[in-house]
């Protein structure tokens, strides 16, 4: 599959089959994230993978608990403040890192949902999971084998996104 | 090429051949960006493509002017404040959008460099290019046909990036 097709057929998956993702695949997903570009190559990301049992506690911290409960695993993505050099550029680098993982997940016929609302409770979540203070939660990726593959969401017209000079 | 290979063989390209990128390819690159995920699907990005003649003025605004002068084109990536709902999540979405473009550029055997230092002069740059106030510059992508393909930069060991619980 060409990368443009991969990019365009990726979806946010919220319904999953009861099938476990192999450890090897999880490592490959993180590996895809690890190769993202970052400013000064500072690689400001860290990951915490929660499996079936532990991820269910996450569901307490979001209104979208069903996605987390349905998923096989959850990957917490942190900004490591010790590695940070410019917060705004670091956040873009983390976005690039997440996109690498989402594309690799889709390539492997797995599915994922990038969860952001859960950040409203990141301090409570940090205490619960005993996350070190230098790690700031930026996203949770719920993932598993898709059971329902939704239609593509709409996008703005390309011409409306292009400034002319 | 598998997406993991594409991800791992992408490089920051700073030296380019004197060859023009077709308009069709530029549209396909922006199209890859357009399909990135964003919080609430708000798609907070806008693009300005500067061709050979216009991009050279960009070089005045950065210490890394040679990359811009060498490149065939430059894509300015903005956060559209009118479309913004959460600045930090929007920045991650823009990072995902940029990564889609970088991967597509690499897929097409083009090369690019994601420039960030130029943001230090984003206000001066906005005045010069008469950019509307709602558009905030977040990155410049210099691109063209690669002439020098550098070795891969180092990455932290995967195990050092994984928190255990």
Interface residues (C-beta under 8 A of the other chain):
Chain A: X2 X3 X4 X6 X7 X8 X10 X12 X27 X28 X30 X31 X32 X34 X35 X36 X37 X39 X41 X43 X45 X46 X47 X48 X49 X50 X54 X76 X78 X86 X88 X89 X91 X92 X93 X94 X95 X96 X97 X98 X99 X100 X102 X103 X104 X107 X114 X116 X119 X129 X130 X131 X135 X138 X139 X153 X154 X155 X156 X158 X161 X162 X163 X164 X165
Chain B: X2 X3 X4 X6 X7 X8 X10 X12 X27 X28 X30 X31 X32 X34 X35 X36 X37 X39 X41 X43 X45 X46 X47 X48 X49 X50 X54 X76 X78 X86 X88 X89 X91 X92 X93 X94 X95 X96 X97 X98 X99 X100 X102 X103 X104 X107 X114 X116 X119 X129 X130 X131 X135 X138 X139 X153 X154 X155 X156 X158 X161 X162 X163 X164 X165
